[in-house]
Amino acid sequence: MPFTLILSLGTADLSQLRWAISPAWELLASIRTLTRPASHPIHLPWLSEHRHDPLLTAPGPAAARALTAGPKGHLPGFLAPTPLSPLTALDDELDEVRRTPAEVVRRDLAEVFGEERPPALASVLRAPLRELDRIVTDLHHYWQRTLAPAWPRLRALLESDIHYRARSLTERGPAAMFAGIHPDLAFDQSTGTLRIANRRTLLADPRRSLDGRGLVLVPSAFAWPKLYVKTAAPWVPVLRYPVRGIGTLWESRTEGGSRAEGGSRAEAADLAPALGATRALLLGLLEIPAGTLELAHRTGLAPGGVSAQLHKLARAGLVTPHRTGRVVLYARTARGQALYD
């Protein structure tokens, strides 16, 4: 039966509220998406391309497969350490997994699998450090085959979400920001409690205090449509949530021009006489902040041409650039948004 998890966030926790990106989490969640494709139709184009990946079908990576595709809703905690920066690199996260102490590996496996441990994990219990090195290698090879080609686009979507949420926190406060992330989240500022509804694993005590450790918010493409929470020590508490704009992730240029941007193109037609067709289209697409390359991909325009039009929109005060991580994202200003209100 679903229950509500209640997190107590003190002043120190709210002051340490921050966002981060986790390539390792996307890797792990994508594997679970491949093993349960019926629950993730939004990723169908990607699923169709990678459903027979060797990680799922070959005998070699059996331990990696058993470890990452285990019981529904559960992953060993050491596999997904809390990221602390929007600039987190996959290799850094996997190195942290590789260095997990043996006692932590055994403890987490016992918590997740209990007595129903897959036979492929027997060697992990006997020699955790040696086997983790092999597992991390298998996971890295999987990343190179399945996610590395799409990572620039995926990362841009995640960085765009971080920009949007941080601005929402500044302009509207934590209650509105959390409510905008997911319908299962509700923050009561008067009590400092964050309620997370529809949790499936019943706890003896559904209340958790973060004790000044802060909270890291991680947007995720492959978390969709769920929330994932980890508050256990020694990790910094983390909340992983579905990224905003996930419906645009796997669209081709043709799809982007006909379906996803259908509303934007209709709006652009209204503004085209004043702004010009291309600038009106780009402004319409910036309902969600985006970078030059992402806009070029979605429109089929040359990146140089997109950049030139964005600069003109910025000079007109309709968009503004923000550096997030390694990319510059453009977002509508209040003046630009007023054209759509």
C-alpha positions, 0 to 999 in steps of 0.5 A: 500500500502506498504511503507518504515519506516525510523529510524534515528540512531545517534551515541548514538543509535549505541553505544547502539545497543544490542541483547536480547531474549524474551520468552514472544514474542515467546509465543505471536507470537506462538499464532498468528501462531496457528491462521493463520497456512497457513502463517507459513508452516515452523512450521507445525510439531509444529502446528499439535501438538498444533492446538487444544490447550485450549487457542484457543478452551476453553471458559475460556481463552477468554480474553487472546485469544482475546488479543493475536490473534487480528488484523493482524500485531498488538499487544497491546504494553504492551503485549510485553515489550522490553527485555534488556538481552539475559538472559530474563526470561519468568516470569520476562516478564509476571510480567512486563505485569501484572504490566502495569498501567491501563491507558496504558492498555486502551490506547493500546487497543484503538489503536489496536482495536478502536471501533471493540473491542472484547466483551471478552475484556470488562472486561479488560477495566473495571478492567485492573489490575485484568483481566491482572492477569488472562490473564497472568496466562492463558498465562503461562499455554499455555507456559507450554503446548506448548513451555516449552518442546521445549524452550531449543532447541529454546533458543539455536537457538536464542542464536546462532543467536545472536552470529552470528549477533554480530560477523557480526557487529564486522567484517563487520559493521552495513550495512552488518549486517542489510542487512544479517538479512532481505532483507527489511532492509538497513542501510546507514551509511553516513546518519545514517538511517535504512530503513525498507521496506514493512511496511503495516500500513501507518503512517502520518510520516514514519520517526522516530528518536530513540533520543539516546534510542538505539535499541534492536535486538530480533531474533525470531522463530515465527516472521518468515518470517516478521519483527516487529518494535516498537519505541513508548515510554516508551519502548526502540525501538525494532526490532524483526526478523526471526532467522537464521537457522529456517528450522532446528528447528522442524526436528527430528533426522531422518529428520536431518540425511536425509534432513537438513544435506544432504549437510553437510553429502556430505561435510563431506564425502569429509573431512572424510579421513582427519578429521574422519567421526564424526568430519567432520560431526560436522564441516559441521553442524557448518555453524550455531553456535550450542551447544553440546546438539543441535548437539547431537539432530541433529545427534543422537550421545551421548552428551558426544561423541559430546563434545569430538569431538568438543574439538578435533576440537577446539585443531586443530583450526577449531572451537572455543567455545563462551559462550552466555547466559547459553550455550556454542556455537561452531562456525567455525574459519576462518581456519575451514571455509576455508575448505568450501570456 
